[in-house]
């Protein structure tokens, strides 16, 4: 299987993405970890160490939310180790904390619990659309609550990561990316965490990047509809791999599995996944 590194979001714990790991594992050799460090280069260094520790030459680098910025930095600085780049619901260029969240980030030990308490309220509309069956919604919420008790995030680290986002020069990183890139967002009206339109800007800034929209999701589509997300990523990587395969009988360009050449592709509009049940999307 093609290796894929999955980088978690601002909470920093991979455990919140167990369902996503399971769905992706049907198509990829998934490597993931919890975030450790203080700078974006610290986190990108974790990706490099994860590959080196497993003796993996190259991999698909997939980051969710804050993890998308880590994936972007890695792809920009380690192009020879990046088979493809996937950025899902990533804070867009120019992203800034809302005024009350600036307060939360300044004193996380006081206001952090309030941020956690209001999270279900922000996600209620999205979860109603992504999981129309009430039993599925309750199962999702209870699973998140269990993870919160068994893998509690560091409020201080979350606040530091939120402040870090505002200082990043993501445009410079975008200019350096050479790997095939997929930018995934949810529905703009359902993402109440980051702007889906802002996230979509990466498809313009990274030359040849493709876009995909996970319908009936907002910010947590990678977790609420993991099978759909996994199918979209798989189809994208298959198409990217096929686009760089050498003609039959050409043995001058032999590559190891999971290590296709990088190729810039023509820009295209977003592909959307449809249907009430998780069905594969298509990224052309």
Residue pairs with C-beta under 8 A, 6 or more apart in sequence:
1 27
1 28
1 29
1 258
2 27
2 28
2 29
2 59
2 60
2 83
2 237
2 241
2 257
2 258
3 28
3 29
3 31
3 51
3 54
3 56
3 58
3 59
3 60
3 83
3 258
4 24
4 28
4 29
4 30
4 31
4 59
4 60
4 61
4 62
4 233
5 30
5 31
5 32
5 47
5 50
5 51
5 59
5 60
5 61
5 62
5 71
6 14
6 17
6 20
6 21
6 24
6 30
6 31
6 32
6 62
6 63
6 64
6 67
7 32
7 35
7 43
7 47
7 61
7 62
7 63
7 64
7 67
7 68
7 70
7 71
8 14
8 16
8 17
8 32
8 34
8 35
8 64
8 66
8 67
9 16
9 64
9 65
9 66
9 67
10 65
10 66
10 158
10 161
10 162
11 153
11 158
12 34
12 35
12 153
12 154
12 157
12 158
12 161
13 34
13 35
13 147
13 151
13 153
14 21
14 32
14 33
14 34
15 34
15 147
15 150
15 151
16 144
16 147
16 151
16 223
17 32
17 64
17 222
17 223
18 147
19 143
19 223
19 226
20 64
20 222
20 223
20 226
20 229
20 230
21 30
21 32
22 226
23 226
23 227
23 229
23 230
24 30
24 62
24 226
24 229
24 230
24 233
26 230
27 230
27 231
27 233
27 234
27 237
28 60
28 233
28 234
28 237
31 50
31 51
31 54
31 56
31 59
33 46
33 50
35 43
35 46
35 67
35 70
35 157
35 161
36 42
36 43
36 46
37 43
37 45
37 46
38 160
39 164
40 69
40 70
40 73
40 164
40 168
41 73
41 77
43 70
43 73
44 70
44 73
44 74
44 77
44 78
46 70
47 61
47 70
47 71
47 74
47 78
48 74
48 78
48 81
50 56
51 57
51 58
51 59
51 81
57 81
57 256
57 258
57 259
58 80
58 81
58 82
58 83
58 258
58 259
59 81
59 82
59 83
59 258
60 82
60 83
60 84
60 85
60 86
60 233
60 237
61 71
61 74
61 75
61 82
61 83
61 84
61 85
61 86
61 179
62 71
62 85
62 86
62 88
62 233
63 69
63 70
63 71
63 72
63 86
63 87
63 88
63 90
64 88
64 89
64 90
64 222
65 88
65 89
65 90
65 91
65 193
65 194
65 219
66 90
66 91
66 161
66 165
67 90
68 87
68 88
68 89
68 90
68 91
68 199
69 90
69 91
69 165
69 168
69 170
71 85
71 86
71 87
72 85
72 87
72 90
72 170
72 173
72 174
72 177
72 202
73 173
74 81
74 82
75 82
75 85
75 173
75 177
75 179
75 181
76 172
76 173
76 174
76 176
76 177
77 176
79 176
79 177
79 178
79 179
79 262
82 179
82 262
83 179
83 237
83 258
83 259
83 260
84 179
84 180
84 181
84 182
84 236
84 237
84 240
85 177
85 179
85 180
85 181
85 182
85 206
86 181
86 182
86 184
86 233
86 236
87 181
87 182
87 183
87 184
87 199
87 202
88 184
88 185
88 221
88 222
88 229
89 184
89 185
89 186
89 191
89 193
89 194
89 196
89 199
89 218
89 219
89 220
89 221
89 222
90 183
90 194
90 199
90 202
91 165
91 194
91 198
91 199
92 194
92 195
92 197
92 198
92 199
92 200
92 201
92 202
93 170
93 171
93 198
93 201
93 202
93 205
94 198
95 165
95 166
95 194
95 195
95 198
96 166
97 105
97 162
97 163
97 166
101 115
101 162
103 111
104 111
104 112
104 114
104 115
104 159
105 159
105 162
105 163
106 159
108 155
108 156
108 158
108 159
109 155
109 156
112 155
112 156
112 158
112 159
113 155
115 155
116 148
116 155
120 141
122 192
122 193
123 192
123 218
123 219
123 220
125 190
125 192
125 218
126 186
126 190
126 191
126 192
126 217
126 218
126 219
126 220
126 221
126 224
127 137
127 140
127 141
127 220
127 224
128 137
129 187
129 190
129 216
129 217
129 218
130 216
130 217
130 218
130 220
130 221
130 224
130 225
131 137
131 140
131 224
132 276
140 223
140 224
170 202
170 205
171 205
174 202
174 205
174 206
175 205
177 206
177 207
178 262
178 264
179 262
180 208
180 210
180 236
180 240
180 243
180 262
180 263
180 265
181 202
181 203
181 206
181 208
181 209
181 210
182 209
182 210
182 211
182 212
182 232
182 233
182 236
182 283
183 199
183 200
183 202
183 203
183 206
183 209
183 210
183 211
183 212
184 211
184 212
184 213
184 214
184 221
184 222
184 229
184 232
184 233
185 191
185 196
185 199
185 200
185 211
185 212
185 213
185 214
185 270
186 196
186 213
186 214
186 217
186 218
186 219
186 220
186 221
187 196
187 213
187 214
187 215
187 216
187 217
187 218
188 195
188 196
188 197
189 218
190 196
190 216
190 217
190 218
190 219
191 199
191 218
191 219
192 218
192 219
193 218
193 219
194 219
196 213
196 218
200 211
200 270
202 209
203 209
203 210
203 211
203 267
203 270
204 267
207 264
207 267
208 263
208 264
208 265
208 266
208 267
209 265
209 267
210 236
210 265
210 267
210 268
210 271
210 283
210 284
211 268
211 269
211 270
211 271
212 232
212 236
212 270
212 271
212 272
212 273
212 281
212 283
213 270
213 271
213 272
213 273
214 221
214 222
214 225
214 228
214 229
214 232
214 273
214 281
215 272
215 273
215 274
216 225
217 224
217 225
221 228
221 229
222 229
225 278
227 278
228 273
228 278
228 279
228 280
228 281
231 273
231 278
231 279
231 280
231 281
232 271
232 273
232 280
232 281
232 283
234 280
235 280
235 281
235 282
235 283
236 283
239 283
239 284
240 260
240 263
240 265
241 260
243 263
243 265
244 260
244 261
244 262
244 263
245 260
246 252
246 253
253 261
255 261
268 284
271 281
271 282
271 283
271 284
272 281
273 279
273 280
273 281
